[in-house]
Amino acid sequence: MTRGQAAIVRFVLICAAWAAGQTLTWAFALDRIGLIISAALAIGVLFLTEDLGRPRAAAGGLKYWRGRRVDDDEPRGRWN
């Protein structure tokens, strides 16, 4: 998923959370705190989908330093 696609998906999910909050406040006649409930749901979705679209680290990509594996079990010489 590209960053652009992830941004669109996040936007749609945030809008859906806002709409769900508005629907809940209408269904339970909570007029005074309707904005707070909708905003809380939208912000919650924003934080839950924070890493959507970011590249993930490869399985062994973080285990290399200067072209060599960090956690290899090979016996090393005196200087390396």
Buried (B, 14 or more C-beta within 10 A) or exposed (E): EEEEEBEEBBEEBBEEBBEBBBEBBEEEEEEEEBEEBBEEBBEEBBEEBEEBBEEEEEEEEEEEEEEEEEEEEEEEEEEE
